[in-house]
C-alpha cells in the first residue's frame, strides 16, 4: 500500500499513492473526482458527495467501496441528520500524491490511463465553469481559464516552473475558505519529440 511522507509546514502528511491497485483505481473519472473532493473538503456523507459532484448517491457507493478496499478512502465515523445515521468518508490525507509513482516507470500504462481520466475530468470541470454565471473570467480573482504553452525552458527555467507548480499545490492544499466555491486546477507537462 501507499506510504506516508514527512509532515510538512501545515502539519499534514503527504499520502504517496504507490500501490498498483490504487493507481488503477484512479483511472476512473468518478473515483478521481471523489478523491479530489474528499481531499479538498474533508469528511462527507454520500448524500453530500452526490450534491457536490452532481451525481446520484446510488452511483457513488460502488466507487467508495472500491476506494476503501484499496485504502484511498476511509470511513470517518457517522452523524445523525433528521434521525437518520449517515456514514462519513474521508481520504487518509488532504495531500494525496501520485508524484512518486510517476517516477517509477513500471507504472507508466496505469499513469497514462489516470491522465486520460483526468483530462476528461478537466473538460467536465471547464464546462461546469462555463455554465456558472458567477465564474470570474478576467482579473486577479479569475477562477475560469485555460492555457497550453509549448516552450523550451532552460534547466533553471524548468526548475522554476516546477517550484511554482509546487507552490500552487501548497496554496490549494492549505489556503481554505469554506465560504468560497471550490476550484479545480489541472496541469499536464510532457517533453515533446525533438
N, CA, C and O of each residue as an XYZ file, in Angstrom:
776
protein
N       0.829     -1.190      0.000
C       0.000      0.000      0.000
C       0.870      1.249      0.000
O       2.095      1.169      0.079
N       0.233      2.373     -0.087
C       0.947      3.652     -0.134
C       1.603      3.941      1.202
O       1.225      3.389      2.236
N       2.580      4.807      1.158
C       3.314      5.177      2.362
C       3.127      6.649      2.653
O       2.875      7.460      1.762
N       3.259      6.969      3.934
C       3.137      8.361      4.335
C       4.494      9.034      4.291
O       5.518      8.410      4.568
N       4.497     10.297      3.943
C       5.721     11.087      3.937
C       5.874     11.850      5.230
O       5.113     11.652      6.177
N       6.851     12.713      5.264
C       7.088     13.547      6.434
C       6.017     14.613      6.533
O       5.395     14.983      5.537
N       5.805     15.108      7.753
C       4.893     16.229      7.935
C       5.500     17.450      7.276
O       6.713     17.652      7.321
N       4.659     18.256      6.667
C       5.138     19.491      6.058
C       4.745     20.669      6.929
O       4.300     20.491      8.062
N       4.909     21.872      6.398
C       4.663     23.082      7.181
C       3.273     23.139      7.787
O       3.117     23.609      8.914
N       2.279     22.682      7.082
C       0.915     22.770      7.596
C       0.586     21.629      8.556
O      -0.501     21.616      9.134
N       1.490     20.677      8.741
C       1.266     19.566      9.648
C       0.623     18.353      8.983
O       0.532     17.295      9.605
N       0.178     18.480      7.743
C      -0.411     17.347      7.033
C       0.699     16.422      6.553
O       1.796     16.863      6.209
N       0.396     15.158      6.539
C       1.326     14.202      5.936
C       0.881     13.935      4.511
O      -0.309     13.782      4.233
N       1.847     13.881      3.617
C       1.521     13.510      2.240
C       1.249     12.020      2.202
O       1.957     11.242      2.841
N       0.252     11.623      1.476
C      -0.072     10.218      1.281
C       0.370      9.866     -0.126
O      -0.251     10.283     -1.104
N       1.432      9.108     -0.223
C       2.021      8.775     -1.524
C       1.318      7.561     -2.086
O       1.393      6.475     -1.512
N       0.645      7.733     -3.190
C      -0.077      6.651     -3.854
C       0.937      5.904     -4.709
O       1.358      6.381     -5.763
N       1.319      4.726     -4.236
C       2.362      3.952     -4.900
C       1.894      2.554     -5.314
O       2.514      1.910     -6.160
N       0.809      2.098     -4.716
C       0.313      0.754     -4.954
C      -0.374      0.654     -6.317
O      -1.150      1.533     -6.693
N      -0.092     -0.399     -7.037
C      -0.635     -0.612     -8.383
C      -2.164     -0.581     -8.377
O      -2.771      0.007     -9.272
N      -2.792     -1.205     -7.380
C      -4.262     -1.234     -7.306
C      -4.826      0.170     -7.077
O      -5.877      0.516     -7.617
N      -4.131      0.968     -6.283
C      -4.592      2.331     -6.044
C      -4.490      3.179     -7.310
O      -5.401      3.942     -7.631
N      -3.394      3.041     -8.014
C      -3.199      3.811     -9.252
C      -4.261      3.404    -10.269
O      -4.861      4.260    -10.918
N      -4.495      2.095    -10.409
C      -5.518      1.614    -11.342
C      -6.900      2.123    -10.944
O      -7.718      2.442    -11.806
N      -7.157      2.198     -9.661
C      -8.445      2.682     -9.160
C      -8.707      4.115     -9.612
O      -9.854      4.488     -9.857
N      -7.657      4.916     -9.723
C      -7.807      6.326    -10.088
C      -7.911      6.560    -11.590
O      -7.996      7.705    -12.035
N      -7.906      5.494    -12.366
C      -8.099      5.632    -13.814
C      -9.581      5.724    -14.145
O      -9.986      5.514    -15.289
N     -10.378      6.035    -13.148
C     -11.823      6.187    -13.283
C     -12.178      7.634    -12.946
O     -11.779      8.146    -11.900
N     -12.924      8.291    -13.829
C     -13.300      9.684    -13.576
C     -14.065      9.835    -12.262
O     -13.712     10.705    -11.466
N     -15.096      9.028    -11.997
C     -15.815      9.219    -10.740
C     -14.931      9.029     -9.511
O     -15.058      9.775     -8.540
N     -14.037      8.040     -9.541
C     -13.186      7.804     -8.363
C     -12.159      8.913     -8.188
O     -11.890      9.335     -7.063
N     -11.588      9.386     -9.278
C     -10.647     10.512     -9.162
C     -11.361     11.745     -8.624
O     -10.810     12.487     -7.811
N     -12.586     11.957     -9.080
C     -13.375     13.103     -8.619
C     -13.724     12.965     -7.135
O     -13.651     13.944     -6.392
N     -14.097     11.769     -6.702
C     -14.392     11.529     -5.286
C     -13.152     11.810     -4.449
O     -13.231     12.485     -3.422
N     -12.008     11.294     -4.887
C     -10.764     11.504     -4.144
C     -10.446     12.991     -4.029
O     -10.144     13.482     -2.941
N     -10.515     13.706     -5.146
C     -10.223     15.142     -5.132
C     -11.167     15.880     -4.195
O     -10.733     16.727     -3.413
N     -12.457     15.564     -4.269
C     -13.439     16.297     -3.479
C     -13.272     16.017     -1.985
O     -13.312     16.941     -1.173
N     -13.086     14.743     -1.619
C     -12.905     14.423     -0.196
C     -11.609     15.010      0.341
O     -11.568     15.475      1.480
N     -10.548     14.997     -0.464
C      -9.270     15.564     -0.018
C      -9.400     17.069      0.205
O      -8.803     17.612      1.134
N     -10.171     17.738     -0.638
C     -10.269     19.197     -0.510
C     -11.322     19.632      0.500
O     -11.186     20.694      1.106
N     -12.368     18.836      0.692
C     -13.491     19.259      1.526
C     -13.530     18.606      2.898
O     -14.228     19.088      3.790
N     -12.797     17.526      3.078
C     -12.864     16.826      4.356
C     -14.008     15.827      4.367
O     -14.667     15.620      3.347
N     -14.247     15.205      5.524
C     -15.253     14.148      5.617
C     -16.628     14.591      5.116
O     -17.105     15.682      5.429
N     -17.248     13.711      4.332
C     -18.583     13.969      3.802
C     -19.369     12.670      3.748
O     -18.799     11.582      3.674
N     -20.678     12.806      3.787
C     -21.569     11.672      3.593
C     -21.764     11.454      2.095
O     -21.383     12.294      1.280
N     -22.356     10.329      1.748
C     -22.625     10.045      0.343
C     -23.582     11.089     -0.227
O     -23.418     11.517     -1.369
N     -24.573     11.499      0.551
C     -25.518     12.498      0.031
C     -24.830     13.839     -0.212
O     -25.134     14.516     -1.194
N     -23.908     14.232      0.668
C     -23.154     15.472      0.445
C     -22.261     15.357     -0.782
O     -22.195     16.277     -1.598
N     -21.571     14.223     -0.911
C     -20.727     13.994     -2.083
C     -21.554     14.054     -3.363
O     -21.146     14.679     -4.342
N     -22.703     13.410     -3.354
C     -23.558     13.384     -4.536
C     -23.971     14.797     -4.934
O     -23.976     15.135     -6.117
N     -24.315     15.613     -3.957
C     -24.682     17.002     -4.248
C     -23.486     17.758     -4.808
O     -23.608     18.477     -5.800
N     -22.328     17.595     -4.172
C     -21.121     18.302     -4.607
C     -20.695     17.902     -6.019
O     -20.230     18.740     -6.792
N     -20.853     16.621     -6.352
C     -20.385     16.101     -7.636
C     -21.484     16.059     -8.694
O     -21.246     15.639     -9.827
N     -22.683     16.491     -8.325
C     -23.822     16.475     -9.231
C     -24.053     15.061     -9.770
O     -24.183     14.843    -10.974
N     -24.100     14.112     -8.835
C     -24.350     12.708     -9.172
C     -25.418     12.161     -8.238
O     -25.732     12.779     -7.221
N     -25.971     11.017     -8.574
C     -26.924     10.356     -7.695
C     -26.153      9.596     -6.624
O     -25.121      8.994     -6.921
N     -26.640      9.612     -5.367
C     -25.939      8.864     -4.321
C     -25.717      7.398     -4.681
O     -24.663      6.836     -4.383
N     -26.705      6.780     -5.319
C     -26.577      5.356     -5.664
C     -25.423      5.102     -6.628
O     -24.903      3.987     -6.682
N     -25.015      6.114     -7.389
C     -23.913      5.931     -8.338
C     -22.540      5.993     -7.662
O     -21.530      5.688     -8.296
N     -22.490      6.381     -6.392
C     -21.210      6.559     -5.709
C     -20.807      5.384     -4.819
O     -19.618      5.193     -4.563
N     -21.765      4.598     -4.345
C     -21.460      3.542     -3.370
C     -20.418      2.549     -3.882
O     -19.465      2.227     -3.172
N     -20.593      2.070     -5.095
C     -19.649      1.104     -5.664
C     -18.229      1.685     -5.694
O     -17.268      1.008     -5.328
N     -18.107      2.930     -6.128
C     -16.792      3.569     -6.210
C     -16.181      3.753     -4.825
O     -14.989      3.511     -4.636
N     -16.986      4.179     -3.862
C     -16.467      4.351     -2.500
C     -15.981      3.020     -1.928
O     -14.927      2.970     -1.294
N     -16.732      1.949     -2.143
C     -16.324      0.648     -1.611
C     -15.009      0.185     -2.236
O     -14.150     -0.356     -1.541
N     -14.850      0.392     -3.525
C     -13.596      0.024     -4.187
C     -12.441      0.856     -3.623
O     -11.353      0.331     -3.386
N     -12.677      2.148     -3.410
C     -11.627      3.028     -2.886
C     -11.272      2.677     -1.445
O     -10.114      2.797     -1.046
N     -12.249      2.247     -0.668
C     -11.981      1.797      0.701
C     -11.129      0.535      0.668
O     -10.170      0.409      1.430
N     -11.482     -0.413     -0.228
C     -10.720     -1.672     -0.337
C      -9.248     -1.446     -0.631
O      -8.398     -2.170     -0.114
N      -8.930     -0.448     -1.457
C      -7.524     -0.218     -1.811
C      -6.851      0.828     -0.912
O      -5.663      1.109     -1.076
N      -7.602      1.408      0.036
C      -7.005      2.324      1.003
C      -6.964      3.787      0.598
O      -6.259      4.571      1.233
N      -7.694      4.182     -0.437
C      -7.712      5.590     -0.843
C      -8.752      6.407     -0.084
O      -8.655      7.632     -0.011
N      -9.742      5.729      0.476
C     -10.799      6.371      1.263
C     -10.986      5.562      2.536
O     -10.817      4.343      2.548
N     -11.337      6.261      3.600
C     -11.586      5.625      4.900
C     -12.947      6.069      5.415
O     -13.419      7.162      5.101
N     -13.568      5.208      6.210
C     -14.770      5.641      6.919
C     -14.329      6.576      8.024
O     -13.321      6.332      8.688
N     -15.086      7.652      8.224
C     -14.698      8.694      9.187
C     -15.770      8.899     10.246
O     -15.969     10.016     10.723
N     -16.459      7.825     10.615
C     -17.488      7.931     11.638
C     -18.866      8.115     11.037
O     -19.085      7.908      9.844
N     -19.782      8.509     11.895
C     -21.164      8.715     11.478
C     -21.697      9.992     12.107
O     -21.101     10.559     13.022
N     -22.833     10.422     11.590
C     -23.572     11.525     12.212
C     -25.046     11.304     11.914
O     -25.415     10.620     10.959
N     -25.871     11.897     12.753
C     -27.306     11.759     12.581
C     -27.870     13.049     11.997
O     -27.644     14.142     12.517
N     -28.606     12.891     10.910
C     -29.261     14.013     10.248
C     -30.730     13.633     10.086
O     -31.047     12.636      9.436
N     -31.627     14.425     10.675
C     -33.057     14.146     10.615
C     -33.364     12.706     11.038
O     -34.097     11.986     10.359
N     -32.788     12.305     12.173
C     -32.990     10.971     12.766
C     -32.473      9.831     11.897
O     -32.847      8.675     12.093
N     -31.634     10.153     10.963
C     -31.054      9.136     10.082
C     -29.545      9.161     10.234
O     -28.933     10.228     10.167
N     -28.940      8.007     10.439
C     -27.496      7.932     10.601
C     -26.829      7.835      9.238
O     -27.191      6.999      8.410
N     -25.849      8.707      9.019
C     -25.087      8.712      7.769
C     -23.635      8.390      8.066
O     -23.069      8.890      9.038
N     -23.026      7.548      7.224
C     -21.586      7.318      7.312
C     -20.873      8.498      6.679
O     -21.353      9.097      5.716
N     -19.724      8.815      7.237
C     -18.872      9.848      6.668
C     -17.633      9.180      6.084
O     -17.169      8.157      6.587
N     -17.105      9.772      5.016
C     -15.928      9.248      4.341
C     -14.888     10.346      4.213
O     -15.217     11.526      4.098
N     -13.617      9.932      4.237
C     -12.523     10.892      4.095
C     -11.352     10.212      3.410
O     -11.328      8.991      3.252
N     -10.382     11.020      3.005
C      -9.133     10.483      2.469
C      -8.131     10.387      3.617
O      -8.283     11.086      4.619
N      -7.122      9.547      3.497
C      -6.121      9.432      4.558
C      -5.358     10.741      4.813
O      -4.800     10.928      5.894
N      -5.333     11.633      3.835
C      -4.638     12.917      3.961
C      -5.248     13.889      2.959
O      -5.843     13.476      1.963
N      -5.097     15.174      3.228
C      -5.502     16.177      2.223
C      -4.547     16.124      1.038
O      -4.914     16.499     -0.075
N      -3.343     15.667      1.268
C      -2.292     15.662      0.243
C      -2.133     14.265     -0.344
O      -1.233     13.517      0.038
N      -3.002     13.930     -1.260
C      -2.933     12.637     -1.933
C      -2.050     12.823     -3.156
O      -2.381     13.608     -4.045
N      -0.921     12.107     -3.214
C       0.111     12.391     -4.219
C       0.418     11.173     -5.085
O       0.584     10.064     -4.575
N       0.493     11.387     -6.393
C       0.914     10.371     -7.362
C       2.335     10.614     -7.865
O       2.867      9.821     -8.642
N       2.934     11.692     -7.427
C       4.226     12.131     -7.963
C       5.308     11.040     -7.917
O       6.039     10.861     -8.891
N       5.414     10.322     -6.815
C       6.449      9.277     -6.707
C       6.148      8.079     -7.593
O       7.067      7.430     -8.090
N       4.878      7.782     -7.794
C       4.521      6.666     -8.672
C       4.926      6.969    -10.115
O       5.303      6.068    -10.865
N       4.845      8.239    -10.493
C       5.265      8.635    -11.839
C       6.763      8.435    -12.028
O       7.219      8.111    -13.124
N       7.523      8.629    -10.955
C       8.980      8.496    -11.084
C       9.417      7.049    -11.272
O      10.560      6.793    -11.649
N       8.518      6.099    -11.012
C       8.811      4.682    -11.192
C       8.184      4.245    -12.510
O       6.966      4.085    -12.586
N       8.984      4.053    -13.537
C       8.494      3.748    -14.883
C       7.617      2.521    -14.991
O       6.932      2.349    -15.999
N       7.616      1.657    -13.981
C       6.821      0.427    -14.093
C       5.321      0.701    -14.085
O       4.533     -0.173    -14.448
N       4.919      1.893    -13.680
C       3.506      2.235    -13.634
C       3.045      3.043    -14.854
O       1.915      3.532    -14.861
N       3.872      3.196    -15.868
C       3.547      4.075    -16.989
C       2.190      3.795    -17.639
O       1.448      4.749    -17.874
N       1.819      2.550    -17.942
C       0.500      2.335    -18.557
C      -0.652      2.789    -17.652
O      -1.636      3.358    -18.126
N      -0.521      2.533    -16.355
C      -1.562      2.975    -15.421
C      -1.589      4.490    -15.296
O      -2.658      5.092    -15.198
N      -0.409      5.106    -15.301
C      -0.345      6.563    -15.211
C      -0.983      7.186    -16.451
O      -1.666      8.205    -16.343
N      -0.775      6.596    -17.617
C      -1.388      7.117    -18.850
C      -2.911      7.021    -18.761
O      -3.614      7.933    -19.197
N      -3.422      5.930    -18.204
C      -4.881      5.797    -18.033
C      -5.404      6.830    -17.044
O      -6.478      7.397    -17.247
N      -4.653      7.077    -15.978
C      -5.071      8.083    -14.996
C      -5.098      9.470    -15.613
O      -6.019     10.246    -15.356
N      -4.089      9.792    -16.433
C      -4.058     11.105    -17.094
C      -5.212     11.230    -18.082
O      -5.788     12.310    -18.218
N      -5.558     10.156    -18.767
C      -6.708     10.200    -19.681
C      -7.990     10.502    -18.906
O      -8.808     11.311    -19.343
N      -8.161      9.857    -17.767
C      -9.348     10.131    -16.941
C      -9.333     11.567    -16.438
O     -10.363     12.242    -16.446
N      -8.162     12.038    -16.000
C      -8.059     13.421    -15.523
C      -8.363     14.408    -16.644
O      -9.024     15.421    -16.415
N      -7.891     14.123    -17.843
C      -8.140     15.017    -18.973
C      -9.635     15.127    -19.257
O     -10.143     16.212    -19.541
N     -10.327     14.008    -19.181
C     -11.785     14.049    -19.343
C     -12.430     14.868    -18.230
O     -13.381     15.617    -18.456
N     -11.891     14.708    -17.022
C     -12.431     15.485    -15.899
C     -12.123     16.972    -16.079
O     -12.955     17.811    -15.734
N     -10.946     17.314    -16.611
C     -10.621     18.724    -16.880
C     -11.695     19.331    -17.776
O     -12.184     20.430    -17.515
N     -12.059     18.603    -18.839
C     -13.065     19.105    -19.770
C     -14.401     19.292    -19.068
O     -15.084     20.293    -19.284
N     -14.772     18.338    -18.233
C     -16.044     18.433    -17.496
C     -16.011     19.619    -16.536
O     -16.980     20.373    -16.449
N     -14.903     19.789    -15.816
C     -14.772     20.925    -14.892
C     -14.891     22.247    -15.640
O     -15.569     23.168    -15.184
N     -14.232     22.336    -16.785
C     -14.259     23.579    -17.550
C     -15.672     23.874    -18.042
O     -16.122     25.018    -17.977
N     -16.375     22.857    -18.532
C     -17.755     23.056    -18.983
C     -18.646     23.514    -17.835
O     -19.504     24.378    -18.019
N     -18.447     22.943    -16.658
C     -19.201     23.370    -15.477
C     -18.910     24.838    -15.183
O     -19.821     25.606    -14.875
N     -17.638     25.225    -15.279
C     -17.262     26.617    -15.057
C     -17.888     27.557    -16.061
O     -18.322     28.651    -15.700
N     -17.943     27.149    -17.316
C     -18.563     27.970    -18.354
C     -20.039     28.217    -18.061
O     -20.572     29.284    -18.365
N     -20.695     27.220    -17.465
C     -22.121     27.336    -17.150
C     -22.388     28.100    -15.856
O     -23.542     28.394    -15.542
N     -21.346     28.424    -15.106
C     -21.511     29.096    -13.817
C     -21.550     30.608    -14.032
O     -20.543     31.202    -14.418
N     -22.702     31.238    -13.787
C     -22.781     32.689    -14.013
C     -21.877     33.495    -13.077
O     -21.591     34.659    -13.361
N     -21.427     32.911    -11.984
C     -20.556     33.621    -11.044
C     -19.075     33.461    -11.393
O     -18.220     34.023    -10.709
N     -18.762     32.709    -12.439
C     -17.360     32.491    -12.812
C     -16.690     33.817    -13.133
O     -17.280     34.694    -13.764
N     -15.446     33.948    -12.685
C     -14.641     35.144    -12.960
C     -13.700     34.805    -14.105
O     -12.803     33.976    -13.952
N     -13.903     35.444    -15.253
C     -13.142     35.126    -16.459
C     -11.912     36.006    -16.637
O     -11.037     35.684    -17.440
N     -11.833     37.102    -15.909
C     -10.700     38.015    -16.038
C     -10.306     38.543    -14.662
O     -11.016     38.352    -13.675
N      -9.165     39.206    -14.625
C      -8.733     39.887    -13.405
C      -7.974     39.004    -12.446
O      -7.756     37.818    -12.695
N      -7.575     39.613    -11.336
C      -6.731     38.905    -10.375
C      -7.475     37.823     -9.587
O      -6.833     36.999     -8.937
N      -8.809     37.803     -9.627
C      -9.592     36.765     -8.941
C     -10.225     35.794     -9.939
O     -11.214     35.131     -9.627
N      -9.653     35.719    -11.126
C     -10.147     34.815    -12.163
C     -10.149     33.389    -11.639
O      -9.172     32.937    -11.042
N     -11.257     32.677    -11.867
C     -11.337     31.266    -11.488
C     -11.761     30.386    -12.660
O     -12.072     29.208    -12.482
N     -11.771     30.964    -13.856
C     -12.076     30.213    -15.065
C     -11.046     30.588    -16.123
O     -10.869     31.766    -16.436
N     -10.393     29.617    -16.651
C      -9.397     29.884    -17.679
C      -8.773     28.583    -18.150
O      -9.065     27.511    -17.620
N      -7.920     28.689    -19.139
C      -7.174     27.526    -19.618
C      -5.939     28.040    -20.339
O      -5.865     29.208    -20.723
N      -4.990     27.164    -20.512
C      -3.827     27.504    -21.314
C      -3.111     26.243    -21.742
O      -3.228     25.191    -21.113
N      -2.384     26.370    -22.803
C      -1.441     25.351    -23.246
C      -0.275     26.107    -23.845
O      -0.432     26.874    -24.794
N       0.855     25.887    -23.296
C       2.070     26.521    -23.792
C       3.034     25.435    -24.238
O       3.089     24.356    -23.648
N       3.773     25.724    -25.261
C       4.890     24.875    -25.648
C       6.104     25.774    -25.620
O       6.129     26.809    -26.286
N       7.097     25.395    -24.865
C       8.306     26.196    -24.756
C       9.524     25.305    -24.653
O       9.415     24.079    -24.635
N      10.667     25.925    -24.586
C      11.938     25.208    -24.457
C      12.723     25.811    -23.295
O      13.755     26.450    -23.499
N      12.221     25.602    -22.059
C      12.890     26.242    -20.930
C      14.280     25.657    -20.681
O      14.542     24.481    -20.933
N      15.146     26.511    -20.184
C      16.470     26.057    -19.761
C      16.286     25.173    -18.526
O      15.182     25.077    -17.990
N      17.354     24.533    -18.078
C      17.284     23.722    -16.862
C      16.830     24.579    -15.688
O      16.000     24.151    -14.885
N      17.375     25.794    -15.588
C      16.986     26.698    -14.497
C      15.522     27.109    -14.636
O      14.807     27.196    -13.638
N      15.075     27.358    -15.853
C      13.684     27.731    -16.084
C      12.734     26.601    -15.737
O      11.681     26.835    -15.144
N      13.099     25.357    -16.108
C      12.274     24.204    -15.797
C      12.193     23.992    -14.287
O      11.131     23.669    -13.755
N      13.315     24.173    -13.606
C      13.320     24.085    -12.143
C      12.355     25.114    -11.550
O      11.624     24.811    -10.608
N      12.355     26.322    -12.098
C      11.479     27.385    -11.618
C       9.998     27.043    -11.873
O       9.150     27.277    -11.011
N       9.693     26.493    -13.052
C       8.325     26.068    -13.345
C       7.862     25.066    -12.298
O       6.762     25.194    -11.760
N       8.696     24.066    -12.002
C       8.317     23.050    -11.022
C       8.170     23.630     -9.624
O       7.293     23.201     -8.874
N       9.001     24.589     -9.259
C       8.861     25.245     -7.954
C       7.529     25.990     -7.873
O       6.856     25.956     -6.842
N       7.155     26.655     -8.951
C       5.868     27.364     -8.965
C       4.697     26.382     -8.880
O       3.724     26.641     -8.171
N       4.782     25.266     -9.591
C       3.709     24.270     -9.517
C       3.581     23.717     -8.098
O       2.469     23.518     -7.609
N       4.713     23.467     -7.433
C       4.670     23.007     -6.045
C       4.055     24.078     -5.140
O       3.298     23.752     -4.225
N       4.375     25.347     -5.387
C       3.816     26.440     -4.588
C       2.305     26.553     -4.809
O       1.559     26.810     -3.864
N       1.858     26.365     -6.039
C       0.423     26.405     -6.337
C      -0.294     25.275     -5.607
O      -1.353     25.491     -5.017
N       0.270     24.081     -5.642
C      -0.332     22.955     -4.924
C      -0.431     23.269     -3.434
O      -1.448     22.980     -2.803
N       0.612     23.854     -2.878
C       0.608     24.216     -1.449
C      -0.525     25.195     -1.136
O      -1.203     25.052     -0.119
N      -0.731     26.177     -1.996
C      -1.834     27.139     -1.790
C      -3.171     26.406     -1.799
O      -4.009     26.634     -0.927
N      -3.374     25.530     -2.776
C      -4.652     24.831     -2.876
C      -4.877     23.867     -1.715
O      -6.022     23.628     -1.332
N      -3.816     23.312     -1.154
C      -3.956     22.420     -0.002
C      -4.208     23.167      1.301
O      -4.947     22.685      2.160
N      -3.609     24.323      1.450
C      -3.607     24.955      2.777
C      -4.473     26.192      2.906
O      -4.929     26.483      4.011
N      -4.722     26.927      1.854
C      -5.473     28.172      1.927
C      -6.940     27.877      1.662
O      -7.405     27.995      0.529
N      -7.665     27.495      2.696
C      -9.044     27.058      2.549
C     -10.012     28.104      3.102
O      -9.873     28.539      4.246
N     -10.974     28.499      2.305
C     -12.033     29.406      2.720
C     -13.361     28.716      2.417
O     -13.771     28.650      1.258
N     -14.041     28.198      3.453
C     -15.275     27.450      3.213
C     -16.395     28.284      2.591
O     -17.377     27.730      2.097
N     -16.256     29.604      2.610
C     -17.281     30.468      2.012
C     -17.055     30.702      0.523
O     -17.891     31.317     -0.140
N     -15.944     30.223     -0.006
C     -15.627     30.404     -1.427
C     -15.930     29.105     -2.171
O     -15.846     28.024     -1.587
N     -16.279     29.201     -3.439
C     -16.502     27.969     -4.211
C     -15.186     27.244     -4.470
O     -14.122     27.856     -4.565
N     -15.291     25.934     -4.581
C     -14.112     25.130     -4.905
C     -13.681     25.430     -6.338
O     -14.518     25.715     -7.195
N     -12.392     25.367     -6.593
C     -11.872     25.485     -7.953
C     -11.036     24.254     -8.250
O     -10.398     23.693     -7.359
N     -11.043     23.843     -9.499
C     -10.214     22.728     -9.943
C      -9.105     23.294    -10.809
O      -9.351     24.128    -11.680
N      -7.894     22.845    -10.570
C      -6.758     23.247    -11.385
C      -6.016     21.980    -11.777
O      -5.646     21.185    -10.913
N      -5.803     21.791    -13.040
C      -5.076     20.618    -13.507
C      -3.974     21.041    -14.453
O      -4.073     22.070    -15.121
N      -2.935     20.248    -14.505
C      -1.875     20.530    -15.461
C      -1.242     19.223    -15.896
O      -1.204     18.249    -15.145
N      -0.749     19.223    -17.116
C      -0.018     18.096    -17.671
C       1.226     18.674    -18.301
O       1.142     19.626    -19.077
N       2.366     18.122    -17.983
C       3.609     18.554    -18.608
C       4.277     17.308    -19.180
O       4.382     16.280    -18.511
N       4.719     17.416    -20.409
C       5.374     16.276    -21.058
C       6.402     16.788    -22.061
O       6.139     17.745    -22.789
N       7.561     16.158    -22.099
C       8.534     16.546    -23.110
C       8.049     16.069    -24.483
O       7.570     14.944    -24.618
N       8.173     16.917    -25.482
C       7.742     16.573    -26.832
C       8.935     16.032    -27.628
O      10.091     16.223    -27.252
N       8.629     15.365    -28.715
C       9.719     14.856    -29.563
C      10.516     16.018    -30.118
O       9.969     17.097    -30.348
N      11.789     15.809    -30.332
C      12.658     16.863    -30.860
C      12.335     17.116    -32.308
O      12.958     17.970    -32.940
